[in-house]
Amino acid sequence: MCSPEAYKVSLARYGYLQGHQTHGGQFIPGLSTWEITNCYLNSGLSISEVSGTITVANGDSYTWDCVMTISTTGSVTLNTTFTGGTGRFEGVTGEMILTGAYNGNEIPCSGEGTMRFLK
């Protein structure tokens, strides 16, 4: 169900993230993970519920949940909610929207959002 032929998408159930975050720094890929927890088709869209952790260069990390929507053209939208963390991300909340396109192996994306910190 997560990889319908009409979408020309073959999604793994889990994996690693790489990249850079403003005010957070470089991700540590081996510690920045994601997992699809549920997926379904709705109104011509492939929709996956995803949870993960991002760990940045200094070892601080935060957790997130998102709904990833993929259209039949391969465009991707990730509506993300931050759910807590460690170090300076302890108690973080917020939202972010990422957009990108599935390229056959990866989903390169970028976006903007807001993180609210306790500290």
HELIX and SHEET records of a PDB file:
HELIX    1   1 GLU A    5  TYR A    7  5                                   3    
HELIX    2   2 PRO A   29  LEU A   31  5                                   3    
HELIX    3   3 GLY A   87  PHE A   89  5                                   3    
SHEET    1   A 7 TYR A  14  TYR A  16  0                                        
SHEET    2   A 7 THR A  33  ASN A  42 -1                                        
SHEET    3   A 7 LEU A  45  THR A  55 -1                                        
SHEET    4   A 7 SER A  61  ILE A  70 -1                                        
SHEET    5   A 7 SER A  75  GLY A  85 -1                                        
SHEET    6   A 7 THR A  93  ALA A 101 -1                                        
SHEET    7   A 7 CYS A 109  ARG A 116 -1                                        
SHEET    1   B 2 HIS A  20  GLN A  21  0                                        
SHEET    2   B 2 GLY A  25  GLN A  26 -1                                        
END                                                                             
